[in-house]
Amino acid sequence: MDIETQLRAGLADRAADIDTPPPGLLGDVLAGHRRSQRRRLAGLTVGAVALVAVVAVPVVVGGGPVAGVADGPAATTSAGVEASYVPWDVAPRGSLAGDVEYLQALVERPWSSLPEFAGPPVETRHVVYAGEVDGGVHALVIGWQDGGWQGLWLAGPAGSAVAELAATGDAGSFNPDLAFQYTGSMLLLMAHPGDTIEVSARQDITADGSILPAPYLPVADATGVAIVDGEGLGTAGIRVLRDGVVVLDTTLRGGQETREGTAEQLDLSAALAEAAGEPEEDMVRLMVQGVLNEIGVSAADVTVAVRWGGPIGNRNLAATAAVVTVGLPSGATVLLGAVGSEQQAGDTWVSIVGCGRAILPAGTDVAGLLVAMRCDLTSLRDGASLGSQVVVVPPAGAEAVQLTGDSGVIDVRELSGPAHVAAAPDGLTGAAALDADGRVLAEAPLLGSSALQLTD
């Protein structure tokens, strides 16, 4: 799911009833062919927040408003117009709000070349926003249909005529009081005039492993519009307050690769050379990029180490796993494991999903940790379960691995390599590393799934 679709769902669907969105999952962001095509993840990047004011200009023609803008005709039961329709009562906003002909053309413009998708009745349409910003023209037109507002965002290069604008996505139901547009370098937020829009530019994982948001700062002008520099946002928070009451509180998760660097540009030669087993470089890069995207940091600001990598497949599926650490600017470390598999079904399909992750505070002896994780294998064709494998990566000096469950020791196996890989037994909860005398060197529960961002 790209970030525009995610934002559209997050801001629109939650306008009336704010729910907690699911945290980002590594499996959602790490997919694509590992050798020929890597999936680029759209989102928001790191920098400073900038605000550009947009002034609302009432539009009047011949002593009356232009059809389809604020203060338009009253509700009517004429052909095609629902009796429930009530005109939008907010004047158009944006630098083109004073161009009467432009607004009229926006109102009359078909929403689709297909008659059945031509959009709401023209009599119900209103221009919410029309302006030149971020090197282009952006416009939002709404109309009443099926008992509620439908909206269509249009965009084009600077100076575009209405006919030259293209829809940036499908028309959909939403609350015009909480509308947005995202271009990759600009986030346009619109609330109701008088509302307060606040943005927390990013979240940071601190040295002790805590996740703290940057302070929320007001960004809207008096008309309820804010234009925020998208390059200035990491994992950002957005709040809208109306008469002092929060009507929207959401988090913009994940991001595209920052300008300063991506995992593709990392020199992993030393990390791979020092790793135990046989990790696959492309898989490691995808794992690291998933962390960068989710947290919103640059590859230039992290350090990467590879604890282990190698095959973990069973008779049902060939698969490869890796255990990677990503050191953050604060000194904290993200520890993560993932499994990758590919199946031939016409084209080669590759799936990389997380086996678990944790945030380790600064000063943790990562090399001395025991890492135990369960990796689920799934068919790419039909989603069927193909079993689960346990992977235990012990610290140096271990001679055996002990698997544990709620009732105690499940199994003890001598190590024949740098990691223990086997079918995951029922009831497995953790593992321990034993030395030659059977003493416990290190132990740990199965790697969990720590969130790298705050939930709402």
N, C-alpha and C positions, 0 to 999 in steps of 0.2 A: 504494500500500500504506500503510495507516495505521500509526501507531507501535505500537499494541497487537499487530497482526499481525506486525510486524517484530520486536518484542521476543519474542513467543511463539516465532517461528522461531529467533531468535538464542539465547535462553536454553535452549529445549527441545532443539532439534536438535543443539546443540553441547555438551550436557552430557557426552556420552560421548566425543566426538571433536571437539576444538575446531579449527575451521577459520577461515581469514580471510574475513570477509564482504566482498563487493564494496563499494568506496566509493560513497557517494551520487553519483548522476548527475543533472545538471540536468534532463535530459529526463524523469526519473522523477517530478520534483516540479512541473514547470511544465506543467500540462494543464488545460483547462477552457475554457469559452466566454469570450472576452475582453471581451464587452460585457454579458452577462446573468448569467453565473454564474462565480464563481471558486472554484476548488477550495481548501478549507481543509485544511491539512496538520496532522495531529495529531502531537503530540510533547511535548517537555520544554522548559521555559523557564528564565529566568535568575533567580537569587536565592540564598538561603542554605540549606544543607542542615540539616534538622531531624530528629531521631530520637525516636520514641516507643517505649518498651519495651513488649513484649507478653509476658506471663508465662504459661507452660504450666501447666495444672492437670490432674492425672490425674483421670479420671472413673471412679467405681466405684458399682455399684448392686447391692444385695443380696449383697455379698461378692464380686462379680465384675464385670469391666468391661462396659460397654455394648457390645452387638453392633456390630461395625463400627468400633470405636475401638481404640486401642493395646492390645496384649496380648489380642487377640480370639482366637477359636477357631483351632485348628491347621488345617493344610491338610487338605482333604477331597476326596473324589471323589464327593460327593453330586451330585444332578442340577444341571447348569448350572455347576458349579464345576470348574475345571481342576485336574488333579493337580499342576501346576507352581506353583500358588498358595502363597505364603508370606505370612502376615499382616504388615502394616505394624507396626513395633515402636516407633514414636514416638508419645507421647501427644499428643492434640489441643492446639493452641495458640490463643491469642486470648482476649479478654475473655468470650466465651460458652462457653469450654471447660468450665466447671463446671456448665453447664445440661444435665443429663442428658436431659431430655425434648426439648430443642432438638436436641441431637446425634443422638438416635434418629430424630427426624423428618427430619433431613438425610440420614441413612443410607437411610431408607426412601423418600425422595422419588424419583419417577420422573424420569429424566433427559430424557425427551421424552414428548409426548403420543402419539407413534406407537409401538406395541408393538415394532416391529422396532428401534427406537432407544431403548429404555427404559433402557439402561445395563447395566453389568456386574451379575452376580448380587449380590443384597443381602448374601449371606453374606461376600462379599469386600470390601465397602466399608468405608472408614475416613474419618473426618473429620480432615483434616490441620490445618485452620485454621477458626475461626469467631470473629468478633469485630466489635465496633462501632468503627469508626475512620473518620476523614474524613467525619463526618456521615452514615454509612450502615453497613449490615451487609454483611460480606464473608465468604464461606465457600468452602472448597475441599474437595471430596469426591473420593476416588479409589476405584477398584475394579479388580480383576484381570480382564482380558479379552484373548483372542487372544495369550496368552503374555507380557503386560506390563501395566503400569499405565496406566489411562485416568484422566483427570482432568476435573472440571467445576467452573468457578468460578461462584458465584452471588452476586448482590448485590441490595440493596434499600435503601430509606430507613431511617433509624434507627428501631428498634423493630419492624422487619418480622418477622412470623411466617414460618416456613419456606415456607408455601404462597404467601407474597407475594414471595418472592425470585425473580429471573429470571436465567437463564443469561446471562453476559456474552459468551459466544462458544460455538462448537461444542466438544464434548468432543473430546479428542485425547490421543495418547500422549505422555507426558513423564516425566521423572524427578522425583518429589516432593521429592527432596533439593535441587532447583534450581528452585523454583516462584516465581511472581510474580503480582501483580495490579496493574494500572495504571488509575487513574480519571481522569486528566487533571490532578489536583492532588496525587496521592499515589502512590508506588510502594512496594508491599509486596513484600519479598524474603524468601524462606524457603530456608534451607539446612538441613543436619543439625545437631542440637544439638552445640555445641562447635566448629562451623565458624566461621571468621572471614570476615565480609563487609566488603569495603572499597569505597568509592565515591570516585571523582574527579569533583567536581561539574561540571567543564566543561573545555573546551580553549580556548586562546587563541592567536590568530595574533599573534606579536610584531612589533616594529618592523622586524626584519631578515627577516621573512617566515617564520620558523620556527613550527612548531606545537607547543605545549607543553601537556601536561595539568596541571591543578591537582594538588596532592599527594593521594595516596590516604589516606583516613581510615577507620578501623573504625567501623561503624555498627550491627552486630548485637548483640543481647543474648545471654545465655548459652544461650537456647533455639534460637538460630540464626535469629532473626526480626529484621528491620529494617523500619521504616516511614520512608521518606525523603520529605520534602516535594518534590513534583514541581515546584513553582514555584521550587525552588532548584537546578534542574539545567539546564545548557545541553547541550553535547555531552558526555555523561557516560561514565565508564568504571566497570565493575563487575568486581570480582575476588572469587572465593570460594576460600579456602584450607582444606584439610582435612589436619590433622596436618602443617601446614607446607608442603603441596604444593598448588600452584594447580590447581584442578579446573575453574574457569571464569574466562575473561578475555575480556571482550567490551566493545564500545562501543555505547552507545545513541545512535543518530545522528539528527540532525535535530530539529525541534521545531515546535510550534505557535507562532503569533505571540505575542510576549511582551505582558504587560499594558501595558508602557510605550508601545507603538506598533507599527504594522504599516506595510508599504509603502503600504497603502491611504490612510494618513493623511499621507504625505509630500507636501510641496508641491514638485512637479517643474516648475513653470512656468518658472523660470529655467534649469534644466538642459535643458529641451526647447527653449527659445528660443535657447540658445547652441549647440545641436547642429547639426552639418552634416547636410544631407539632410532627410528627412521621417520622423523616428521616430514610432512609434505609442505613445501614452502607456500604454495598457493592457498592451501587451507589455513595456514597460520596467518597469512595476510588478511584473509577474509574475516577471521576471528578478531584480529586487531582492529580492522576497519569497523566492525560492528560496535566495538567499545567506543571508538572515536566518535562515531555517528551518534550513539546514544547519549554520551556525556557532553559532546560538543567541544572537544579539544582537538588540537592539531597534532599530527604525527611528530612534528618537530619538538613537541613538549613532553613526549613520553619515552620510556625505555622499555624494551621488549626482551623477555627471556623465554626460552622454550624448555620446559622441564622434561617433556617426553613426547614421543609420537610414534605411531606404528599401527599395524593392522589389528582390528578387534572383531572382524566379522565372524559369522557362524555359517553353518551349512545352508542357511537360507539367504544370506546376503553378504557380499564382500563389502567391508567397511574399514575406514581408517579413523583413528582418533588422535587428539593432541591435547596436551595440558600446557597452557601459556599463561604468563604473567605480564601485565601492563602496568608499569610504574607511572604514577601520576605526578603532576607538578608539586602537589602538596607533600609528597613522600608516601602517601598511601598507595596500595597496590591492588589491582583487580586480578584475581585468580579465576581462570575459567577453563572449562573443558568442553570439547565438542566432538561430535562424530560426523564423518562425511561418508556418503555412499553414492554410488552411481549405478544406474540400471539402463539397459538398452531397450528402447521401445520406439523404434524408428530413429529418432535422434537420441543422443546420450543425455540423460537427465541426471543432474547432480543435486544432492540435498545435503546441507550442512546444518545440523541442529545442536543446540546446547545440551550438555550433560550436567551442567551446574556452574555456579560461579559464586564468589565471595569477595567482600572488600576487606583487605587486611590493613591494619593500622601501620603507620610508619615505624620502622625499626623491627618489623617481623622478619625472622630468619626464614625466608621463603624456601631456600635450599634444604633446610632441615625439616620441612613439613612433610607429613604423609598426606597424599591426596587420594581419596577414595571416591569414585563416582560410578553411578549407574547410567548406562547409555542405552536408550531404547532404539531398536532398529525397526524401521517402518517401510513398507512397500510404497514406492513412488507411484505405482500404477493405481492402487485402490486404497491406500492408506491402512492396509491391514498390518497388524503387529507381527513382526518377524522375530520376536524374542528380545531379551535384554542381556547386555553384557556388563560385568563388573570390571572396572579398571582400577588397580591400586598401584600408585607410584610411590615407593618408599624412599626414605632418605638413605644416604650412604651408610654402609655397614650392615644393612638388613640382610638376613639369610632366609627368612621365611615371612609369610603373610598370614595373619589370623583374621578370618571373617567373623563378625559378631552380629547378633540379633538381640531382640528384646529378652530372649530366654538365655542368652549367654553365647558361648563360642559355637559357631556353626561349622567351621572348617579351618584347618591349618594346612598350608601348602608351602613347600620349599620353593624358593625363587630360582628360576632357570634363566632369567634375563633381568633387564632393568625395571620391568613392571610385571604385575600379575594380571592376566586377562583370562576370564572364564565366563561361563553362563552365570548370570546373577541368580543366587538361590533365593527362595521365598523367605521373607522375613528379614532380609539383610538391612542392617541399620548403620554399619560402620566397619572399620578395619583397624588393625594394629600391625606394626612392623616389629619383628623379633630378631634378636641377634643370634649368634651361633649357640648360645647357652639358653635360648628360649626367653630371655628377658625382653621386656617391651622397650623399644627405642622411641617409638612415637605411635600415637593413635589419633583417630579422627572419625567423626560421623561422616556419612555420605555427604558429598558436596551439595549444598542447597542451591537456592536460586535467589540470591540477594538482588534487590532492586538497585539500579544505579541512579535512579532519580526518585524524587519525592512523589508519592501519590497525592491526589487532591483530597 
